[in-house]
Amino acid sequence: MFLPEYPDSPTPPPAHPHTVVDQMPARRPVPQISVSTGAVAAVLVGGVVLTALLAAVALTAVSVAVAAVVLRSLLRDQHRR
């Protein structure tokens, strides 16, 4: 009752017939991008400045954390007396 019906030929015909193309497909022209030395220098200087600022923020955070630990230990000693 629910048996599949198979085609008579063992291999089905190809869905897309093979055609020979004689010419190469047209390539789109790639847009030319020129990078000036001024732009490269600006990016490098910006990177150096941002890195220096990040290092300054990290150093400030570490120094504040050390100062907080020292003050806490001083205040703890003050309360024990």
ZIZIWO-V370951 format. One line per field, one symbol per residue. phi: phi as a letter, one per 40 degrees, with the letter a starting at -180 (. if undefined). Layout:
phi = ???
This chain:
phi = .bccbcccccbccccbccbcbcbcccccccccbbbcccccccccccccccccccccccccccccccccccccccccccccc
